[in-house]
Amino acid sequence: MTEQINQPRRHFMGMAALTVAAAKLGMTSIAHAQSATEVRIPATAPGTNTSFASLKQIEAGLLNVGYAELGASDAPVVILLHGWPYDIHTYVDVAPLLATAGYRVIVPYLRGYGTTRFVSPDTPRNGQQSAIAADIIDLMDALGIQKAVIAGCDWGARTANIIAALWPERCKALVSVSGYLIGSRDLNKKPLPPKAELAWWYQFYFATERGRAGYEQNRAEFARLIWQLASPKWNFDDATFNRSAAAFENPDHVDITIHNYRWRISLADGEPKYDDLEAKLAKLPSIGVPTITLEGDANGAPHPEPAAYAKKFSGRYEHRSVTGGIGHNLPQEAPQAFAQAVVDVDRF
């Protein structure tokens, strides 16, 4: 899930209110620059698609990555990154829309999900933020992709943020649900107000061995609860949930999940080879690539307010609030809005 709800507030409280632009596609916008409108994504009901036609596998760095690919092989590339506890089906409706709009769309399973596997049994099952971002750079190298529009939500949004901040030459543009999500372990050591701490109940659960055992035994039930809390107005059916829940049966899923949340609050160490990357991220670097951030009007997960992170995006930037009871898993709940943001940011 996303980084601590008031971490950005600690750094960005007192920012001036941003200019509110005209509503588009049922969304209100807070913008530095208006998005282009040359390509209009058609109205698409969530759940129009239920699966990807096929999956591919490729060895990329530490992983053998499972991924879906749609669109022409020589088209401009979009990489779509899922979060926890979700999977590539977050983009099951978005990907076809973007392929039809003229993109090559890559949707990988992150480490610990679906058909992605570690090449070596000796590789640490590390969930720290920079390791996941490095995986995506390795995937781009393996696929021969020099530069792409990178878009994500939840862990995927954080990963996309990190790539845009540390490898801007690889990121043409960025779409990020819930905005700026790069984390700082030093900030995470500081206590939050009780209500904010309550929202992170599962992080504290995962800090215990009882929590690890509970997640191991009840992955599907746990994920379903998170879906319901994070998207209280999303009436997903059992079939929709079960398609994603299958990805949590990955043999590394529990280890990656537990390490991620323990690492955030300094209860688990990262790998030394990522220290330089984490030192850069600890400074909460600005992102200069063209960016659109998105937020649903019914997001029940911890998330910062848009005004708290707007100035972290130093390039051309726009924020869109997506209405209609849209929760945390925005791409799956509002695929048209998400796909339109990708098309628009590519034309900034």
C-alpha positions as CSV (number, residue, x, y, z in Angstrom):
1,M,0.0,0.0,0.0
2,T,1.1,3.6,-0.2
3,E,3.6,5.3,2.1
4,Q,2.6,6.8,5.4
5,I,-0.3,9.2,5.1
6,N,1.3,12.3,6.5
7,Q,4.9,11.8,5.6
8,P,4.6,14.3,2.7
9,R,2.8,16.6,5.0
10,R,5.9,16.8,7.2
11,H,7.8,18.3,4.3
12,F,5.2,20.1,2.4
13,M,2.7,21.6,4.8
14,G,2.0,25.2,4.0
15,M,2.2,24.9,0.2
16,A,0.0,27.4,-1.6
17,A,-3.2,26.1,-3.1
18,L,-2.8,25.1,-6.7
19,T,-4.8,26.4,-9.6
20,V,-7.9,24.4,-10.4
21,A,-8.4,23.8,-14.1
22,A,-11.5,22.9,-16.0
23,A,-13.0,19.4,-15.5
24,K,-12.3,16.8,-18.2
25,L,-13.8,13.3,-18.5
26,G,-15.7,13.7,-15.3
27,M,-12.4,14.7,-13.5
28,T,-11.3,17.9,-11.8
29,S,-7.7,19.0,-12.4
30,I,-5.1,20.9,-10.4
31,A,-2.6,21.8,-13.1
32,H,0.7,23.5,-13.9
33,A,-0.2,22.7,-17.6
34,Q,-3.2,21.5,-19.4
35,S,-3.1,18.0,-20.9
36,A,-3.3,17.5,-24.7
37,T,-6.5,16.2,-26.1
38,E,-5.6,14.8,-29.5
39,V,-6.4,11.2,-28.6
40,R,-9.6,10.4,-26.8
41,I,-9.9,7.1,-25.0
42,P,-13.4,5.6,-25.4
43,A,-15.7,5.0,-22.5
44,T,-14.9,1.6,-21.1
45,A,-16.8,-0.1,-18.3
46,P,-14.6,-1.7,-15.6
47,G,-14.5,-5.5,-16.1
48,T,-14.9,-5.3,-19.9
49,N,-11.9,-7.6,-20.1
50,T,-11.2,-10.5,-17.8
51,S,-7.8,-11.8,-18.9
52,F,-4.7,-11.2,-21.0
53,A,-4.4,-13.3,-24.1
54,S,-1.1,-14.8,-23.1
55,L,1.9,-14.2,-20.8
56,K,5.6,-14.1,-21.7
57,Q,8.7,-14.9,-19.6
58,I,12.1,-13.2,-19.8
59,E,15.3,-13.4,-17.7
60,A,16.1,-9.9,-16.5
61,G,18.7,-9.4,-13.9
62,L,17.8,-11.3,-10.7
63,L,14.5,-12.4,-12.0
64,N,12.7,-14.4,-14.6
65,V,9.9,-12.0,-15.2
66,G,6.3,-12.9,-16.2
67,Y,4.6,-10.2,-18.1
68,A,1.7,-9.4,-20.5
69,E,2.5,-7.6,-23.7
70,L,0.0,-5.9,-26.0
71,G,0.4,-3.7,-29.1
72,A,2.9,-3.5,-32.0
73,S,6.5,-4.3,-31.1
74,D,7.8,-1.1,-32.7
75,A,5.3,1.2,-31.1
76,P,6.1,3.7,-28.2
77,V,6.3,1.8,-25.0
78,V,4.2,2.1,-21.8
79,I,5.1,0.1,-18.7
80,L,2.2,-0.5,-16.2
81,L,3.2,-1.4,-12.6
82,H,0.8,-3.0,-10.1
83,G,0.9,-2.8,-6.3
84,W,0.1,-4.8,-3.2
85,P,-2.1,-6.8,-2.8
86,Y,-3.0,-6.6,-6.5
87,D,-1.5,-8.0,-9.7
88,I,-1.3,-7.4,-13.4
89,H,-5.2,-7.6,-13.7
90,T,-5.1,-4.0,-12.3
91,Y,-4.5,-3.1,-16.0
92,V,-6.7,-5.7,-17.7
93,D,-8.9,-3.0,-19.1
94,V,-6.3,-0.3,-19.4
95,A,-3.8,-2.3,-21.5
96,P,-6.1,-3.0,-24.5
97,L,-7.1,0.7,-24.5
98,L,-3.5,1.8,-24.8
99,A,-2.6,-0.8,-27.4
100,T,-5.5,0.4,-29.5
101,A,-4.3,3.9,-29.1
102,G,-0.9,2.9,-30.6
103,Y,1.3,1.8,-27.8
104,R,3.3,-1.3,-27.0
105,V,2.1,-2.1,-23.4
106,I,4.2,-4.1,-21.0
107,V,2.6,-5.3,-17.7
108,P,5.0,-7.2,-15.5
109,Y,4.4,-9.2,-12.3
110,L,6.6,-7.6,-9.6
111,R,9.0,-9.8,-7.7
112,G,6.9,-12.1,-5.5
113,Y,3.8,-12.2,-7.7
114,G,2.4,-14.5,-10.4
115,T,4.9,-16.2,-12.7
116,T,7.9,-14.0,-11.8
117,R,10.6,-16.0,-10.1
118,F,14.1,-15.4,-8.8
119,V,16.8,-16.9,-10.9
120,S,18.8,-18.0,-7.9
121,P,17.5,-19.6,-4.7
122,D,20.3,-17.7,-2.9
123,T,19.1,-14.2,-3.8
124,P,17.7,-12.4,-0.7
125,R,13.9,-12.0,-0.9
126,N,14.2,-8.3,-0.6
127,G,11.1,-6.0,-0.8
128,Q,12.9,-2.6,-0.3
129,Q,11.8,0.2,-2.7
130,S,15.0,0.6,-4.7
131,A,15.3,-3.2,-5.4
132,I,11.9,-3.3,-7.0
133,A,12.7,-0.2,-9.1
134,A,16.0,-1.8,-10.2
135,D,14.1,-4.9,-11.3
136,I,12.1,-2.7,-13.8
137,I,15.3,-1.2,-15.2
138,D,16.7,-4.7,-15.7
139,L,13.4,-5.7,-17.4
140,M,13.7,-2.7,-19.8
141,D,17.3,-3.7,-20.6
142,A,16.3,-7.3,-21.2
143,L,13.5,-6.2,-23.6
144,G,15.7,-3.6,-25.3
145,I,13.5,-0.7,-24.2
146,Q,15.5,2.5,-23.8
147,K,12.7,4.8,-22.7
148,A,9.0,4.4,-21.8
149,V,6.1,6.1,-20.3
150,I,5.9,4.5,-16.8
151,A,2.6,4.4,-14.9
152,G,1.6,2.8,-11.7
153,C,-0.5,2.7,-8.5
154,D,0.4,1.6,-4.9
155,W,3.8,-0.1,-4.9
156,G,3.8,0.4,-8.7
157,A,3.4,4.1,-8.3
158,R,6.3,4.3,-5.9
159,T,8.4,2.2,-8.3
160,A,7.5,4.5,-11.2
161,N,8.4,7.5,-9.0
162,I,11.8,6.1,-8.2
163,I,12.6,5.3,-11.8
164,A,11.6,8.9,-12.8
165,A,13.7,10.4,-10.1
166,L,16.8,8.2,-10.4
167,W,16.8,7.2,-14.0
168,P,15.0,10.1,-15.8
169,E,16.7,9.1,-19.0
170,R,14.6,5.9,-19.0
171,C,11.3,7.5,-18.2
172,K,9.6,9.6,-20.9
173,A,6.7,10.6,-18.7
174,L,5.0,9.4,-15.5
175,V,1.5,8.6,-14.3
176,S,1.3,8.1,-10.6
177,V,-1.8,7.3,-8.5
178,S,-1.6,9.1,-5.1
179,G,1.2,11.2,-6.3
180,Y,4.7,11.3,-4.8
181,L,5.4,8.1,-2.8
182,I,9.1,7.8,-2.5
183,G,9.8,6.8,1.1
184,S,12.2,7.7,3.9
185,R,13.0,5.3,6.7
186,D,14.2,8.1,8.9
187,L,10.8,9.8,8.6
188,N,9.0,6.5,9.2
189,K,10.7,6.2,12.6
190,K,8.7,9.2,13.8
191,P,5.3,8.4,15.4
192,L,2.1,9.5,13.7
193,P,-1.2,10.7,15.2
194,P,-3.3,7.8,16.5
195,K,-5.8,7.9,13.6
196,A,-3.0,7.7,11.0
197,E,-1.3,4.8,12.9
198,L,-4.6,3.0,12.9
199,A,-4.7,3.1,9.1
200,W,-1.4,1.2,9.1
201,W,-2.6,-1.6,11.3
202,Y,-1.4,-4.3,8.9
203,Q,2.2,-2.9,8.9
204,F,2.3,-3.5,12.7
205,Y,0.8,-6.9,12.2
206,F,3.5,-7.8,9.7
207,A,6.1,-6.7,12.2
208,T,5.4,-9.8,14.2
209,E,6.0,-13.5,13.5
210,R,2.4,-14.0,14.3
211,G,1.6,-11.6,11.5
212,R,3.9,-13.4,9.1
213,A,2.2,-16.7,9.9
214,G,-1.2,-15.2,9.6
215,Y,-0.5,-13.7,6.2
216,E,1.0,-17.0,5.0
217,Q,-2.1,-18.9,6.1
218,N,-4.7,-16.4,5.0
219,R,-3.3,-14.6,1.9
220,A,-6.6,-14.5,0.0
221,E,-8.7,-13.4,2.9
222,F,-6.2,-10.8,3.9
223,A,-6.0,-9.4,0.4
224,R,-9.8,-9.3,0.1
225,L,-10.1,-7.3,3.3
226,I,-7.5,-4.8,2.0
227,W,-9.4,-4.4,-1.3
228,Q,-12.6,-3.7,0.6
229,L,-11.0,-1.2,3.0
230,A,-9.0,0.6,0.3
231,S,-11.9,0.7,-2.3
232,P,-15.1,0.8,-0.2
233,K,-17.3,1.6,-3.1
234,W,-15.9,-0.9,-5.6
235,N,-18.3,-3.8,-5.9
236,F,-15.8,-6.3,-7.3
237,D,-17.1,-9.9,-7.7
238,D,-15.5,-13.1,-6.7
239,A,-14.2,-13.9,-10.1
240,T,-12.4,-10.5,-10.4
241,F,-10.8,-11.0,-7.0
242,N,-9.8,-14.7,-7.6
243,R,-8.0,-13.8,-10.8
244,S,-5.7,-11.6,-8.8
245,A,-5.5,-13.8,-5.7
246,A,-3.9,-16.5,-7.8
247,A,-0.8,-14.3,-8.1
248,F,-0.3,-14.3,-4.4
249,E,0.5,-18.1,-4.5
250,N,4.0,-17.2,-5.7
251,P,6.5,-18.9,-3.4
252,D,8.2,-15.6,-2.6
253,H,5.1,-13.5,-2.1
254,V,5.0,-13.6,1.7
255,D,8.7,-13.1,2.1
256,I,8.7,-10.0,-0.2
257,T,5.6,-8.6,1.4
258,I,6.8,-9.0,5.0
259,H,10.3,-7.7,4.2
260,N,8.9,-4.6,2.4
261,Y,6.8,-3.5,5.4
262,R,9.5,-4.4,8.0
263,W,12.2,-2.6,6.0
264,R,10.1,0.6,5.9
265,I,10.1,0.9,9.7
266,S,13.7,-0.3,10.1
267,L,12.9,-3.7,11.5
268,A,14.6,-5.4,8.6
269,D,17.8,-4.5,6.8
270,G,18.1,-3.9,3.1
271,E,21.0,-5.1,0.9
272,P,24.2,-3.1,0.9
273,K,24.3,-3.0,-2.9
274,Y,21.2,-0.7,-2.9
275,D,22.6,1.7,-0.2
276,D,23.6,4.4,-2.7
277,L,20.2,4.3,-4.3
278,E,18.5,4.5,-0.9
279,A,20.7,7.4,0.1
280,K,19.5,9.4,-2.9
281,L,15.9,8.5,-2.2
282,A,16.2,9.5,1.4
283,K,16.7,13.1,0.2
284,L,13.2,12.9,-1.4
285,P,14.4,14.0,-4.8
286,S,12.2,16.1,-7.2
287,I,10.9,14.5,-10.3
288,G,11.4,16.5,-13.5
289,V,9.8,14.3,-16.1
290,P,6.3,15.2,-17.4
291,T,3.8,13.9,-14.8
292,I,0.1,13.4,-14.2
293,T,-1.0,12.3,-10.8
294,L,-4.4,10.8,-10.1
295,E,-6.5,10.3,-7.0
296,G,-9.9,8.6,-6.6
297,D,-12.6,10.3,-4.6
298,A,-13.2,7.2,-2.4
299,N,-9.6,6.0,-1.7
300,G,-9.8,4.3,1.7
301,A,-6.0,3.6,1.9
302,P,-3.5,6.0,3.5
303,H,-2.6,8.6,1.0
304,P,-1.3,12.2,1.0
305,E,-3.3,15.2,-0.1
306,P,-2.4,16.4,-3.7
307,A,-1.3,19.8,-2.5
308,A,1.3,18.1,-0.2
309,Y,3.3,16.7,-3.1
310,A,2.6,19.0,-6.1
311,K,5.9,20.9,-5.8
312,K,7.9,17.6,-5.9
313,F,7.1,17.5,-9.6
314,S,9.4,20.1,-11.2
315,G,8.6,19.4,-14.8
316,R,5.3,19.8,-16.6
317,Y,2.6,18.6,-14.2
318,E,-1.1,18.0,-13.7
319,H,-3.2,16.5,-11.0
320,R,-6.6,14.9,-11.7
321,S,-9.2,13.8,-9.1
322,V,-11.3,11.0,-10.5
323,T,-14.9,11.0,-9.3
324,G,-17.6,8.4,-9.0
325,G,-16.7,6.4,-6.0
326,I,-13.2,5.4,-7.2
327,G,-11.0,3.8,-4.7
328,H,-7.3,2.9,-4.3
329,N,-7.1,0.5,-7.2
330,L,-7.8,3.3,-9.6
331,P,-6.7,1.7,-13.0
332,Q,-9.0,-1.2,-12.5
333,E,-11.9,0.8,-11.2
334,A,-11.6,3.7,-13.7
335,P,-9.7,2.3,-16.7
336,Q,-10.7,5.1,-19.1
337,A,-9.4,7.8,-16.8
338,F,-6.1,6.1,-16.2
339,A,-5.5,5.3,-19.9
340,Q,-6.4,8.9,-20.9
341,A,-3.8,10.2,-18.4
342,V,-1.2,8.0,-20.0
343,V,-2.0,9.3,-23.5
344,D,-2.2,12.9,-22.3
345,V,1.1,12.9,-20.4
346,D,2.9,11.4,-23.4
347,R,1.9,14.5,-25.3
348,F,3.0,17.1,-22.7
